[in-house]
Amino acid sequence: MAAVAAIVAACKSAPETAPPPPDSRSPSADAGRTPPAKGTASGPSAASTPKAYRHDAATHLYSMNTQRVFKGKLPPMLYAIGVLEVDIDRSGRVTKLHWMRAPRHAPEVVAEIERTVRAAAPFPVPARMGRVTYTDTWLWDKSGHFQLDTLSEGQL
């Protein structure tokens, strides 16, 4: 039995070297994927509450900004954190943005988040609600990459 085990062990190839862990700032595997064309929604939302719609909106924002989403766990100290309330009408258009907690020390981040949200329109149509106001927290790294609290991978 020992001789058979030795022969089998000798026939095995050397173990493969594990690939290095992905850099959190490098594009993900789906980064080369083409996001939906500007002006097209990712489909209607089946959400019946603003909290449920928030997940659909976050997924839509990620699909429109794959290169800018921070991959992996965020560092312990973030550059900016903001809480934004977004009004979406029955066709998925952004009708109003309201900062519940703006990162006032980083006005460039406030402007970039607002630009990003407006550029992602139209959002998934809130079919079951007609229109919706949802809130999400933006977690912004000093590199300019972000995560939304709804889809966050956590912090180190």
C-alpha positions in Angstrom: 0.0 0.0 0.0 2.8 2.4 0.9 4.6 1.6 -2.5 1.4 2.4 -4.4 1.0 5.7 -2.5 4.6 6.6 -3.3 4.2 5.9 -7.0 0.9 8.0 -7.2 2.7 10.8 -5.3 5.6 10.7 -7.8 3.2 11.0 -10.7 1.6 14.2 -9.5 2.6 17.5 -11.0 4.1 20.2 -8.8 1.4 22.3 -7.1 0.4 25.4 -9.0 1.5 28.8 -7.6 -1.5 30.6 -6.4 -2.1 33.9 -8.2 -1.5 37.1 -6.2 -4.6 38.5 -4.5 -6.3 41.1 -6.7 -5.4 44.7 -6.1 -8.5 46.5 -4.7 -8.0 49.3 -7.2 -7.6 47.1 -10.3 -10.5 46.5 -12.6 -12.6 43.5 -11.8 -13.2 40.6 -14.2 -16.4 42.4 -15.4 -14.7 45.7 -15.8 -14.3 45.1 -19.6 -18.1 44.5 -19.8 -19.9 47.3 -21.6 -22.4 49.0 -19.2 -25.9 49.7 -20.4 -26.0 52.5 -23.0 -26.6 55.9 -21.6 -30.3 56.7 -21.5 -31.3 53.0 -21.0 -32.6 51.7 -17.7 -31.5 48.3 -16.5 -35.1 47.1 -16.5 -38.0 47.6 -14.2 -37.7 47.2 -10.5 -40.0 44.8 -8.7 -39.3 46.5 -5.4 -42.3 47.4 -3.3 -40.4 49.5 -0.7 -37.8 52.2 -0.9 -35.4 50.0 1.1 -35.8 47.2 -1.5 -35.4 49.7 -4.4 -32.2 50.9 -2.9 -30.6 47.5 -3.8 -31.7 47.8 -7.4 -30.5 51.4 -7.6 -27.1 50.5 -6.1 -26.7 47.6 -8.6 -27.6 49.9 -11.4 -25.0 52.5 -10.2 -22.3 49.8 -10.0 -23.1 48.5 -13.5 -22.7 52.1 -14.8 -19.4 52.7 -13.0 -17.6 49.3 -12.9 -14.1 51.0 -13.2 -14.8 53.3 -10.2 -16.2 50.8 -7.7 -13.7 49.9 -5.0 -13.0 46.2 -5.0 -12.7 44.3 -1.7 -12.8 45.6 1.8 -12.4 49.4 2.2 -9.5 50.8 4.2 -10.2 51.8 7.8 -9.9 55.5 7.1 -12.1 56.8 4.2 -11.7 60.1 2.6 -15.4 60.9 2.6 -18.7 59.5 3.7 -22.0 61.0 2.5 -25.7 60.1 2.9 -27.7 61.0 -0.2 -31.4 60.9 -0.7 -32.5 60.4 -4.4 -36.0 60.9 -5.9 -36.8 58.8 -8.9 -39.9 59.4 -11.0 -42.1 56.8 -12.7 -39.8 56.7 -15.8 -36.6 56.2 -13.8 -35.4 59.8 -14.0 -33.7 61.6 -11.1 -35.9 64.4 -10.0 -34.2 65.6 -6.9 -31.0 65.0 -4.8 -31.0 65.9 -1.1 -27.9 65.5 1.1 -28.8 64.1 4.5 -25.1 64.2 5.4 -22.7 65.8 2.9 -19.0 65.4 3.2 -18.5 69.2 3.5 -14.7 68.8 3.8 -14.7 67.4 0.3 -16.9 69.5 -2.0 -15.3 67.8 -5.0 -16.7 64.5 -3.8 -20.2 66.0 -3.3 -20.1 67.3 -6.9 -18.8 64.0 -8.3 -21.4 61.9 -6.5 -24.2 64.1 -7.8 -22.7 64.0 -11.3 -22.4 60.2 -11.1 -26.1 59.7 -9.9 -27.4 62.0 -12.6 -25.3 60.4 -15.3 -26.6 56.9 -14.4 -30.2 57.9 -15.2 -32.5 56.5 -16.1 -32.6 54.2 -13.1 -34.7 51.0 -13.0 -38.4 52.0 -13.2 -40.1 51.7 -9.8 -43.0 49.8 -11.3 -44.7 48.8 -8.1 -44.4 52.2 -6.4 -44.8 54.6 -9.3 -42.0 56.8 -7.9 -39.6 56.4 -5.1 -37.3 58.3 -2.7 -34.4 56.1 -1.5 -31.4 56.8 0.6 -27.9 55.3 0.4 -24.5 56.0 2.0 -21.6 56.7 -0.3 -18.2 55.4 1.0 -15.4 57.3 -0.8 -11.8 56.3 -0.8 -9.0 58.8 -1.4 -8.3 57.1 -4.7 -11.6 58.3 -6.1 -13.1 54.8 -5.9 -16.3 54.2 -4.0 -18.7 51.6 -2.6 -22.3 52.1 -1.6 -23.3 50.9 1.8 -26.0 48.7 0.3 -23.4 46.6 -1.6 -20.4 47.3 0.6 -17.8 44.6 1.2 -17.0 46.0 4.6 -13.8 47.6 6.0 -10.4 46.2 7.0 
